[in-house]
């Protein structure tokens, strides 16, 4: 018997998982997560104090690894994608502020 469960579904799987997404409770998301979602930015808050804004998931993960290898802690994972519009970049900087 399971006592607790957590599930994460990739936003890109929305069209295949409409029934599960219908149960999504946006009140659980932070203001920054909602803002990022509105601009199509992949964003996850972490517990550190060094903000990251990258134009690719691979470079974002590599940056997090380098920060932690030097003893730092990343405050977030943010991927604005390689073909981001200037509005997305501006939103990313507002989220980091």
C-alpha positions as protocol buffer text, in pm:
chain_id: "A"
residue {
  index: 1
  type: UNK
  ca { x: 0 y: 0 z: 0 }
}
residue {
  index: 2
  type: UNK
  ca { x: 136 y: 341 z: -98 }
}
residue {
  index: 3
  type: UNK
  ca { x: 139 y: 601 z: 178 }
}
residue {
  index: 4
  type: UNK
  ca { x: 233 y: 896 z: -39 }
}
residue {
  index: 5
  type: UNK
  ca { x: 293 y: 960 z: -407 }
}
residue {
  index: 6
  type: UNK
  ca { x: 418 y: 1237 z: -630 }
}
residue {
  index: 7
  type: UNK
  ca { x: 400 y: 1243 z: -1009 }
}
residue {
  index: 8
  type: UNK
  ca { x: 553 y: 1483 z: -1258 }
}
residue {
  index: 9
  type: UNK
  ca { x: 428 y: 1507 z: -1615 }
}
residue {
  index: 10
  type: UNK
  ca { x: 627 y: 1692 z: -1879 }
}
residue {
  index: 11
  type: UNK
  ca { x: 438 y: 1990 z: -2022 }
}
residue {
  index: 12
  type: UNK
  ca { x: 521 y: 1861 z: -2369 }
}
residue {
  index: 13
  type: UNK
  ca { x: 307 y: 1553 z: -2295 }
}
residue {
  index: 14
  type: UNK
  ca { x: -5 y: 1764 z: -2237 }
}
residue {
  index: 15
  type: UNK
  ca { x: -178 y: 1648 z: -2556 }
}
residue {
  index: 16
  type: UNK
  ca { x: -132 y: 1283 z: -2452 }
}
residue {
  index: 17
  type: UNK
  ca { x: -224 y: 1330 z: -2085 }
}
residue {
  index: 18
  type: UNK
  ca { x: -525 y: 1563 z: -2096 }
}
residue {
  index: 19
  type: UNK
  ca { x: -710 y: 1371 z: -1824 }
}
residue {
  index: 20
  type: UNK
  ca { x: -419 y: 1400 z: -1580 }
}
residue {
  index: 21
  type: UNK
  ca { x: -361 y: 1768 z: -1668 }
}
residue {
  index: 22
  type: UNK
  ca { x: -727 y: 1841 z: -1592 }
}
residue {
  index: 23
  type: UNK
  ca { x: -641 y: 1769 z: -1228 }
}
residue {
  index: 24
  type: UNK
  ca { x: -352 y: 2017 z: -1221 }
}
residue {
  index: 25
  type: UNK
  ca { x: -379 y: 2260 z: -929 }
}
residue {
  index: 26
  type: UNK
  ca { x: -209 y: 2584 z: -1034 }
}
residue {
  index: 27
  type: UNK
  ca { x: -240 y: 2718 z: -678 }
}
residue {
  index: 28
  type: UNK
  ca { x: 53 y: 2489 z: -589 }
}
residue {
  index: 29
  type: UNK
  ca { x: 283 y: 2676 z: -831 }
}
residue {
  index: 30
  type: UNK
  ca { x: 484 y: 2977 z: -716 }
}
residue {
  index: 31
  type: UNK
  ca { x: 440 y: 3319 z: -877 }
}
residue {
  index: 32
  type: UNK
  ca { x: 770 y: 3271 z: -1061 }
}
residue {
  index: 33
  type: UNK
  ca { x: 663 y: 2931 z: -1193 }
}
residue {
  index: 34
  type: UNK
  ca { x: 333 y: 3075 z: -1319 }
}
residue {
  index: 35
  type: UNK
  ca { x: 508 y: 3370 z: -1486 }
}
residue {
  index: 36
  type: UNK
  ca { x: 758 y: 3138 z: -1654 }
}
residue {
  index: 37
  type: UNK
  ca { x: 478 y: 2913 z: -1776 }
}
residue {
  index: 38
  type: UNK
  ca { x: 292 y: 3210 z: -1925 }
}
residue {
  index: 39
  type: UNK
  ca { x: 601 y: 3292 z: -2133 }
}
residue {
  index: 40
  type: UNK
  ca { x: 679 y: 2933 z: -2233 }
}
residue {
  index: 41
  type: UNK
  ca { x: 989 y: 2914 z: -2015 }
}
residue {
  index: 42
  type: UNK
  ca { x: 1098 y: 2591 z: -1848 }
}
residue {
  index: 43
  type: UNK
  ca { x: 1153 y: 2688 z: -1484 }
}
residue {
  index: 44
  type: UNK
  ca { x: 1207 y: 2499 z: -1160 }
}
residue {
  index: 45
  type: UNK
  ca { x: 1286 y: 2669 z: -830 }
}
residue {
  index: 46
  type: UNK
  ca { x: 1573 y: 2522 z: -631 }
}
residue {
  index: 47
  type: UNK
  ca { x: 1706 y: 2604 z: -284 }
}
residue {
  index: 48
  type: UNK
  ca { x: 2025 y: 2795 z: -369 }
}
residue {
  index: 49
  type: UNK
  ca { x: 2112 y: 3162 z: -415 }
}
residue {
  index: 50
  type: UNK
  ca { x: 2270 y: 3173 z: -764 }
}
residue {
  index: 51
  type: UNK
  ca { x: 2018 y: 3245 z: -1040 }
}
residue {
  index: 52
  type: UNK
  ca { x: 2051 y: 3077 z: -1379 }
}
residue {
  index: 53
  type: UNK
  ca { x: 1907 y: 3186 z: -1713 }
}
residue {
  index: 54
  type: UNK
  ca { x: 2020 y: 2965 z: -2003 }
}
residue {
  index: 55
  type: UNK
  ca { x: 1919 y: 2911 z: -2363 }
}
residue {
  index: 56
  type: UNK
  ca { x: 1916 y: 2532 z: -2354 }
}
residue {
  index: 57
  type: UNK
  ca { x: 1848 y: 2261 z: -2102 }
}
residue {
  index: 58
  type: UNK
  ca { x: 2191 y: 2104 z: -2149 }
}
residue {
  index: 59
  type: UNK
  ca { x: 2377 y: 2426 z: -2081 }
}
residue {
  index: 60
  type: UNK
  ca { x: 2151 y: 2497 z: -1782 }
}
residue {
  index: 61
  type: UNK
  ca { x: 2229 y: 2157 z: -1631 }
}
residue {
  index: 62
  type: UNK
  ca { x: 2601 y: 2196 z: -1704 }
}
residue {
  index: 63
  type: UNK
  ca { x: 2594 y: 2539 z: -1536 }
}
residue {
  index: 64
  type: UNK
  ca { x: 2423 y: 2394 z: -1229 }
}
residue {
  index: 65
  type: UNK
  ca { x: 2688 y: 2120 z: -1216 }
}
residue {
  index: 66
  type: UNK
  ca { x: 2971 y: 2374 z: -1239 }
}
residue {
  index: 67
  type: UNK
  ca { x: 2818 y: 2594 z: -968 }
}
residue {
  index: 68
  type: UNK
  ca { x: 2780 y: 2300 z: -733 }
}
residue {
  index: 69
  type: UNK
  ca { x: 3130 y: 2169 z: -812 }
}
residue {
  index: 70
  type: UNK
  ca { x: 3262 y: 2501 z: -678 }
}
residue {
  index: 71
  type: UNK
  ca { x: 3051 y: 2480 z: -361 }
}
residue {
  index: 72
  type: UNK
  ca { x: 2765 y: 2705 z: -473 }
}
residue {
  index: 73
  type: UNK
  ca { x: 2394 y: 2630 z: -488 }
}
residue {
  index: 74
  type: UNK
  ca { x: 2169 y: 2708 z: -783 }
}
residue {
  index: 75
  type: UNK
  ca { x: 1849 y: 2900 z: -707 }
}
residue {
  index: 76
  type: UNK
  ca { x: 1669 y: 2771 z: -1014 }
}
residue {
  index: 77
  type: UNK
  ca { x: 1674 y: 2580 z: -1340 }
}
residue {
  index: 78
  type: UNK
  ca { x: 1561 y: 2812 z: -1621 }
}
residue {
  index: 79
  type: UNK
  ca { x: 1570 y: 2722 z: -1989 }
}
residue {
  index: 80
  type: UNK
  ca { x: 1438 y: 2994 z: -2220 }
}
residue {
  index: 81
  type: UNK
  ca { x: 1525 y: 2781 z: -2530 }
}
residue {
  index: 82
  type: UNK
  ca { x: 1768 y: 2848 z: -2809 }
}
residue {
  index: 83
  type: UNK
  ca { x: 1521 y: 3049 z: -3014 }
}
residue {
  index: 84
  type: UNK
  ca { x: 1377 y: 3266 z: -2736 }
}
residue {
  index: 85
  type: UNK
  ca { x: 1200 y: 3589 z: -2816 }
}
residue {
  index: 86
  type: UNK
  ca { x: 1314 y: 3908 z: -2645 }
}
residue {
  index: 87
  type: UNK
  ca { x: 993 y: 3902 z: -2435 }
}
residue {
  index: 88
  type: UNK
  ca { x: 1095 y: 3563 z: -2296 }
}
residue {
  index: 89
  type: UNK
  ca { x: 1444 y: 3688 z: -2211 }
}
residue {
  index: 90
  type: UNK
  ca { x: 1298 y: 3994 z: -2037 }
}
residue {
  index: 91
  type: UNK
  ca { x: 1055 y: 3771 z: -1843 }
}
residue {
  index: 92
  type: UNK
  ca { x: 1345 y: 3546 z: -1742 }
}
residue {
  index: 93
  type: UNK
  ca { x: 1536 y: 3841 z: -1596 }
}
residue {
  index: 94
  type: UNK
  ca { x: 1220 y: 3960 z: -1412 }
}
residue {
  index: 95
  type: UNK
  ca { x: 1183 y: 3613 z: -1260 }
}
residue {
  index: 96
  type: UNK
  ca { x: 1544 y: 3622 z: -1139 }
}
residue {
  index: 97
  type: UNK
  ca { x: 1502 y: 3966 z: -984 }
}
